[in-house]
Amino acid sequence: MKATSALFCAFLALAFACKDQPQTTAEKPKQEETTPKTYEEDWASLGKHQEAPQWFKDAKLGIYFHWGLYSVPAYGSEWYPRWMHFKDHKVYKHHVEKYGEPSEFGYHDFAPMFTAEHFNAGEWAKLFKAAGAKFAGPVAEHHDGFAMWDSKLTPWDVMDTGPKKDITGLLEKAIRAEGMKLITTFHHSKNLQRSTEIGKQVENSHFPYFENMPPSSPDPELQLMYGNMDPEKWYRDIWTGKLKEVIDNYHPDIIWFDYVLGDIPEKYRKEFAAYYLNAAQAKGQEVVIVRKQHDLPQNLSIEDLEQSRKNQIGTKTWMTDATISDGSWGYTENLGVKEAKDVLHMLIDITSKNGVLLLNISPKADGTIPDNQRQALLEIGRWLHTYGDAIYGTEAWYTFGEGPTKEPEGHFKNHKAFMKLKYSNKDIRYTTKDYDINAIVLGPLESDSELVLKAFAEEQIKDGVSITKVSVLGSDEEITWKLTEEGLVIHTPKTSPETMANVIKVTIEQ
């Protein structure tokens, strides 16, 4: 009896001890036990996924936001946590002057200061909808190891410190309540410290290894933020574990990856994709995976071009991620904002080439969205509310457009050239829906004059079109037109309906 009692007590003690342990991905998640595995962890099986469901092709515009601990110092950029450790960098000098040496006041010490006291998920979601977005969501985790959701895998999350509220959970409910889809973006592939060589600036690691600095600390809690741990454990329990946690708890419609994804071992990339796609299928979701480089197969994922875009029609649906600011992605003091018309022109150009725009905004640490960003969003939304039929649910025509402004080859290496691009009313972009063709003039129409749409010229168009009507949306004037060898010649109204962009609708006989 004594032996039996002792054994029973030991069992109880073990049971309570296990209950208090945080879940890791070493434990088999419930989803894996209950979800039928349509997708196996191999590229051939995963490639059966429809990478661009129709809702995504039709959406055209989404909004996300760089918002986290880096929003507290609001200096330099969202890369503050890296550059604060290099003594020859301006961010280091600023940090020392304002907060002290990084060895004494580390990046993790910003966590209690990230209070988000004015954050209101419902107001944010309403703003995103008013801006014309069809999907929205947070940077779930940047390179800095801080989770913007209620995580059980790390103490460095919005529930355990800082706001003390589940930011992603609140946003998920508010965004879906407004009829939008949810995107969560992951930049955490760069969080792992891939070198412990003192002071070495490893390109694919966010935090450098310096002695007596928090990123080199043996403290297990600090290692969870700074990525200073056994790589295999980090790949399994942190990189993969955090993705599974967000999938299980928030069921995002889009998961988007920043660069360095290719440094994650292939088996974990396959594990993630199978887990996400099987979970989505169990819920009847058509989901999207977006990546920047060629680190996931194209039949599985959407190609993203950072701060750039294609200069021709994409044969597959693609995406541009760009920021509304003219500087940092995360909020910094006196952050400038692009003109609404320039952002709208970018969206129209992307749409004309079968693309989708993911637009970034930069909230303050207190949870407010600066007025200049808010106003730009609302200006874009006003135009889309009136003329969105020429954008949403459209496809590229045989040509994307005409005019003097030409885009360079798309990708981040040319992002500065893209930032300088300015369109004029000499630039025209085309979209089509059903039997209608939309010619979108990127600026005000020249009043009471002739405009030639050269794309309709006999030598350009591949098949003849039978036009029944031409109208300028927003104008009550009857538009006269004629089809010539040079193109479709229209007589513009006496007053241009819009200054940012104007839609000429060409109706084709059905």
C-alpha positions in Angstrom: 0.0 0.0 0.0 2.8 2.4 0.9 4.5 1.7 -2.4 1.3 2.2 -4.3 0.6 5.5 -2.6 4.1 6.8 -3.2 3.8 5.8 -6.9 0.4 7.6 -7.2 1.8 10.8 -5.5 4.8 10.7 -7.9 2.4 10.4 -10.8 0.3 13.4 -9.6 3.5 15.5 -9.1 4.6 14.7 -12.6 1.2 15.5 -14.1 1.1 19.0 -12.5 4.7 19.6 -13.5 3.9 18.8 -17.1 0.8 21.1 -17.1 3.0 24.1 -16.2 5.4 23.5 -19.0 4.9 25.8 -22.1 3.9 23.9 -25.3 6.7 23.4 -27.9 6.5 22.0 -31.3 8.3 18.9 -30.0 4.8 18.0 -28.8 2.5 16.9 -31.6 -0.1 19.7 -32.2 -3.8 18.8 -32.1 -4.2 19.9 -35.7 -1.9 17.2 -36.9 -3.8 14.5 -35.1 -7.3 15.5 -36.5 -6.7 17.0 -39.9 -6.6 14.6 -42.9 -3.3 15.0 -44.7 -4.2 15.9 -48.3 -0.8 17.6 -48.6 2.4 15.6 -47.9 5.7 17.2 -47.0 7.1 17.0 -50.5 7.1 19.6 -53.3 5.1 17.5 -55.8 2.2 17.1 -53.3 2.4 20.7 -52.2 2.5 21.9 -55.8 -1.2 20.7 -56.2 -2.2 23.8 -54.2 -3.8 26.6 -56.2 -1.3 29.3 -55.4 -3.6 32.2 -56.5 -7.3 31.7 -55.7 -9.7 33.9 -57.5 -10.4 36.1 -54.4 -6.7 37.0 -54.2 -6.6 37.8 -57.9 -9.6 40.1 -57.5 -8.5 41.8 -54.3 -5.7 44.1 -55.8 -5.0 45.9 -52.5 -4.0 44.9 -49.0 -2.6 46.8 -46.0 -0.1 45.7 -43.4 2.0 47.5 -40.9 5.5 47.5 -39.4 4.7 48.0 -35.7 6.6 46.7 -32.7 9.3 47.5 -30.2 11.3 49.4 -32.8 8.4 51.9 -32.8 9.4 53.0 -29.3 12.7 54.7 -30.1 11.2 55.8 -33.4 14.6 56.6 -34.8 16.5 55.5 -37.9 14.3 52.6 -39.1 12.8 49.3 -38.0 16.4 48.0 -38.1 17.1 49.9 -35.0 17.7 46.7 -33.0 20.5 45.7 -35.2 22.3 49.0 -35.7 22.2 50.0 -32.0 25.0 47.5 -31.5 27.6 48.9 -33.9 29.6 51.7 -32.5 30.3 53.5 -35.8 26.5 53.7 -36.6 24.3 56.8 -35.9 21.7 54.6 -34.3 24.3 53.4 -31.7 25.2 57.0 -30.9 21.6 58.0 -30.5 20.9 55.0 -28.3 23.8 55.8 -26.0 22.8 59.4 -25.7 19.1 58.7 -25.0 19.1 55.3 -23.2 22.7 54.4 -22.3 25.1 51.7 -23.5 23.4 48.7 -25.2 25.1 46.4 -22.7 23.1 48.2 -19.9 19.9 49.1 -21.8 19.3 46.4 -24.4 16.7 46.2 -27.1 14.5 43.9 -24.9 14.3 46.8 -22.4 11.9 48.6 -24.8 9.3 45.9 -24.3 7.6 47.5 -21.2 7.6 50.8 -23.1 5.6 49.5 -26.0 2.2 50.1 -24.4 0.0 50.7 -27.4 -2.4 52.5 -25.1 -4.4 54.1 -27.9 -4.6 51.0 -30.1 -8.2 50.3 -31.3 -8.5 47.3 -33.6 -12.0 48.3 -34.7 -10.9 51.8 -35.8 -7.9 50.4 -37.6 -10.0 47.9 -39.5 -12.6 50.5 -40.5 -9.8 52.8 -41.8 -8.3 49.9 -43.9 -11.7 49.2 -45.4 -12.3 52.9 -46.1 -8.9 52.9 -47.9 -10.1 50.2 -50.2 -8.2 47.2 -48.8 -9.6 43.8 -49.3 -7.2 42.2 -46.9 -5.2 43.5 -43.9 -3.1 42.4 -41.0 0.1 42.8 -39.0 3.8 42.1 -39.3 3.4 39.2 -37.0 7.1 39.2 -36.2 9.9 41.2 -37.6 13.6 40.2 -37.5 13.7 41.2 -33.8 12.2 38.2 -32.1 9.1 40.0 -30.7 5.8 38.3 -31.4 2.8 40.5 -32.0 0.4 37.7 -30.8 -0.3 35.8 -27.6 2.6 33.3 -27.9 3.3 30.4 -25.6 6.7 29.8 -27.2 8.4 33.0 -26.0 8.0 35.5 -23.2 8.7 38.3 -25.7 5.2 38.8 -27.0 2.4 41.4 -26.7 0.5 39.4 -24.1 3.4 38.9 -21.6 4.8 42.3 -21.9 4.2 45.7 -23.4 0.5 46.1 -24.4 -0.6 43.0 -22.4 -3.2 42.3 -25.1 -3.4 39.9 -28.0 -2.9 42.4 -30.9 -3.2 39.9 -33.7 -6.3 38.3 -32.1 -8.0 41.6 -31.8 -7.1 42.6 -35.3 -8.2 39.2 -36.7 -11.7 39.7 -35.3 -12.0 43.3 -36.4 -10.6 42.8 -39.9 -13.0 39.8 -40.5 -15.9 41.8 -39.1 -15.3 44.4 -41.9 -15.4 41.7 -44.5 -11.7 41.6 -45.2 -9.3 38.7 -45.3 -6.4 38.4 -42.8 -2.7 38.5 -43.7 0.1 37.8 -41.3 3.7 38.5 -42.4 6.8 36.8 -41.0 10.3 38.2 -41.2 11.7 36.0 -38.5 13.9 33.8 -40.7 16.6 36.4 -40.1 16.3 36.2 -36.3 18.7 33.2 -35.9 22.2 34.2 -35.1 24.2 32.4 -37.7 27.6 33.3 -36.4 29.2 33.8 -33.0 32.2 35.4 -34.4 32.6 38.6 -32.4 31.5 41.7 -34.3 31.0 40.0 -37.6 28.2 41.6 -39.6 26.5 38.4 -40.9 24.1 39.4 -43.7 21.5 36.7 -42.9 21.5 37.4 -39.1 19.7 40.4 -37.6 21.6 40.6 -34.3 25.4 40.7 -34.2 27.4 38.8 -31.6 29.3 41.0 -29.3 30.6 40.0 -25.9 28.8 41.3 -22.9 25.9 42.4 -25.0 22.3 41.0 -24.6 22.4 39.2 -28.0 25.3 37.1 -26.7 23.7 36.4 -23.3 23.4 32.8 -22.1 20.1 33.7 -20.4 17.5 31.3 -21.9 14.8 34.1 -22.0 17.1 36.5 -23.8 18.1 33.8 -26.3 14.5 33.5 -27.3 14.5 37.1 -28.4 18.0 37.4 -29.9 18.1 34.0 -31.7 21.3 33.0 -29.9 20.6 29.2 -29.6 21.2 25.8 -31.2 20.1 26.2 -34.8 18.2 22.9 -35.0 16.2 23.8 -31.9 15.5 27.2 -33.3 14.3 25.9 -36.6 12.1 23.3 -35.0 10.7 25.1 -31.9 10.9 28.8 -32.9 10.7 29.3 -36.6 8.3 26.4 -37.3 6.6 26.6 -33.9 5.6 30.3 -34.2 4.1 29.7 -37.7 2.0 26.8 -36.4 0.9 28.8 -33.4 -0.4 31.6 -35.6 -2.0 29.2 -38.0 -3.8 27.3 -35.2 -5.0 30.4 -33.4 -5.8 33.0 -36.1 -6.2 31.0 -39.4 -4.7 33.7 -41.7 -5.8 33.8 -45.3 -2.3 34.9 -46.4 1.1 34.1 -44.9 3.8 36.3 -46.4 7.6 35.8 -45.9 10.4 38.3 -46.0 13.8 37.4 -47.3 16.3 34.8 -45.8 13.6 32.2 -46.1 16.0 30.2 -48.3 18.3 29.8 -45.2 15.6 27.8 -43.5 16.3 24.0 -44.1 14.1 22.7 -46.8 12.5 20.1 -44.5 11.1 22.8 -42.3 9.8 24.9 -45.3 8.0 21.7 -46.5 6.6 21.0 -43.0 5.2 24.6 -42.7 3.6 24.5 -46.1 1.9 21.1 -45.5 0.7 22.1 -42.1 -0.7 25.4 -43.3 -2.4 23.9 -46.4 -3.9 21.0 -44.5 -5.2 23.3 -41.8 -6.7 25.6 -44.4 -8.4 22.7 -46.2 -9.9 21.5 -43.0 -11.5 24.9 -42.5 -12.5 25.3 -46.1 -10.1 28.2 -46.7 -8.4 29.1 -49.9 -5.1 30.4 -48.7 -2.1 32.2 -50.2 1.7 31.9 -49.5 3.9 34.8 -50.6 7.7 34.8 -50.8 10.3 37.2 -52.1 13.1 35.1 -53.5 13.0 31.7 -55.2 12.9 29.8 -51.9 9.5 28.2 -52.5 8.3 26.7 -55.7 6.3 29.0 -58.0 3.4 26.6 -58.3 3.0 26.8 -54.5 3.6 30.5 -53.8 3.2 34.1 -55.1 6.2 36.1 -56.1 6.7 39.4 -54.3 8.8 42.3 -55.5 9.8 44.7 -52.7 9.4 48.4 -53.5 9.4 47.6 -57.2 7.2 45.9 -59.8 7.1 44.2 -63.2 7.6 46.2 -66.4 5.4 43.8 -68.3 2.2 41.8 -67.8 2.8 38.9 -65.3 1.9 35.5 -66.6 1.1 34.6 -63.0 -0.5 36.7 -60.3 2.3 38.5 -58.4 2.6 41.1 -55.6 4.5 44.3 -54.7 5.1 45.2 -51.1 5.7 49.0 -50.7 5.4 51.5 -47.9 3.2 54.6 -47.9 6.2 56.5 -46.4 9.1 57.9 -48.2 11.5 56.5 -45.6 11.4 53.9 -42.9 8.9 51.1 -42.9 8.5 51.5 -39.1 7.5 54.8 -37.6 10.2 57.4 -37.0 9.7 60.9 -35.9 8.9 63.3 -38.8 8.4 60.4 -41.2 7.4 61.7 -44.6 4.5 60.2 -46.6 4.1 59.8 -50.4 1.4 61.7 -52.2 -1.9 59.8 -52.4 -1.8 60.1 -56.2 1.6 58.5 -56.4 0.4 55.5 -54.4 -2.7 55.3 -56.5 -0.7 55.4 -59.7 1.5 52.5 -58.4 -1.7 50.5 -57.6 -3.1 51.1 -61.1 0.2 50.2 -62.8 0.4 47.0 -60.7 -3.2 46.1 -61.5 -2.7 46.5 -65.2 0.0 43.8 -65.1 -1.9 41.2 -63.1 -0.4 42.2 -59.8 -1.6 42.9 -56.2 -0.3 45.7 -53.9 0.5 45.1 -50.3 0.8 48.6 -48.8 2.6 49.2 -45.5 1.8 51.9 -43.0 3.8 52.9 -39.9 1.8 53.3 -36.6 3.3 55.0 -33.5 4.2 53.0 -30.4 1.1 54.3 -28.7 -1.2 52.7 -31.2 -2.1 55.8 -33.2 -1.8 56.0 -37.0 -0.3 59.4 -38.0 -2.7 61.9 -39.6 -0.7 62.2 -42.8 -0.8 58.5 -43.4 -4.5 58.3 -42.5 -5.3 61.1 -44.9 -3.4 59.5 -47.8 -5.2 56.3 -47.2 -8.6 58.0 -47.2 -7.8 59.9 -50.4 -6.9 56.6 -52.1 -10.1 55.0 -50.7 -12.3 57.8 -52.0 -11.1 57.2 -55.5 -11.4 53.5 -55.2 -14.9 53.8 -53.8 -16.0 55.7 -56.9 -13.9 54.0 -59.6 -13.0 50.6 -58.0 -14.9 48.7 -60.7 -11.9 49.5 -63.0 -9.5 47.9 -60.4 -11.2 45.1 -58.4 -11.8 41.8 -60.2 -10.1 43.0 -63.4 -7.5 41.3 -65.5 -4.7 42.6 -67.7 -5.7 43.4 -71.3 -3.4 42.4 -74.2 -1.2 45.4 -73.3 -0.7 47.0 -69.9 -0.5 50.5 -71.2 1.2 53.3 -73.1 3.0 56.5 -72.4 6.5 57.9 -71.8 7.1 56.6 -68.3 8.9 53.3 -68.2 9.7 51.1 -65.3 13.1 49.4 -64.9 13.6 45.7 -64.2 11.7 44.9 -61.0 13.2 43.9 -57.7 14.7 45.5 -54.7 18.0 46.2 -56.4 16.1 48.9 -58.5 13.9 50.1 -55.7 15.4 53.6 -55.6 14.6 54.0 -59.3 11.0 53.0 -58.6 10.8 55.4 -55.7 11.6 58.3 -58.1 9.0 57.3 -60.8 6.4 59.9 -61.4 3.5 59.3 -63.9 1.6 62.0 -65.8 -1.6 62.2 -67.8 0.5 61.1 -70.8 0.6 57.7 -69.2 -2.3 55.3 -69.6 -2.9 51.9 -68.1 -5.5 49.3 -69.2 -7.6 46.8 -67.3 -10.5 44.7 -68.5 -13.5 43.0 -66.9 -16.1 41.0 -68.8 -16.5 42.9 -72.1 -15.4 46.3 -70.8 -12.0 47.8 -71.3 -10.8 50.5 -68.9 -8.3 53.1 -70.1 -7.0 54.8 -66.9 -5.3 58.1 -67.4 -2.8 58.8 -64.6 -3.6 62.4 -64.0 -6.3 65.0 -65.0 -7.7 64.9 -68.5 -6.9 67.8 -70.8 -10.2 69.5 -71.2 -12.2 69.7 -74.4 -9.4 68.1 -76.5 -8.6 65.0 -78.5 -7.0 62.0 -76.8 -5.7 59.1 -78.8 -5.7 55.6 -77.2 -2.9 54.0 -79.3 -3.6 50.5 -77.9 -6.6 50.4 -80.2 -4.6 51.0 -83.4 -5.0 48.4 -86.1 -1.3 47.5 -86.1 -1.3 47.1 -82.3 -4.5 45.2 -81.4 -4.4 41.5 -82.2 -8.2 41.0 -82.7 -10.7 43.6 -83.8 -13.0 45.1 -81.3 -16.6 46.3 -81.9 -17.0 49.3 -79.7 -20.6 50.3 -78.8 -19.9 53.1 -76.3 -17.2 55.2 -74.7 -17.7 57.1 -71.5 -15.6 59.0 -69.0 -16.6 57.9 -65.5 -17.6 60.8 -63.3 -18.7 63.0 -66.2 -22.2 63.5 -67.4 -21.1 64.7 -70.9 -21.7 62.4 -73.9 -18.3 61.4 -75.3 -17.8 61.5 -79.0 -15.2 59.0 -80.4 -13.9 57.4 -83.6 -11.8 54.4 -84.3 -8.9 55.1 -86.6 -5.7 53.4 -87.8 -3.9 55.4 -85.2 -6.1 54.3 -82.4 -9.3 55.2 -80.5 -9.8 59.0 -80.7 -12.0 60.4 -78.0 -13.1 64.0 -77.4 -12.6 64.7 -73.7 -15.2 66.5 -71.5 -14.9 70.2 -70.7 -14.0 69.4 -67.1 -11.8 66.6 -65.9 -13.7 64.6 -63.3 -10.6 63.8 -61.3 -7.1 65.1 -60.7 -5.4 61.9 -59.5 -6.6 59.5 -62.3 -9.5 59.3 -64.7 -11.3 56.2 -66.1 -12.4 56.0 -69.7 -14.7 53.0 -70.1 -14.8 51.4 -73.5 -17.8 49.1 -73.9 -17.5 46.3 -76.4 -20.3 44.6 -78.2 -21.1 41.2 -76.6 
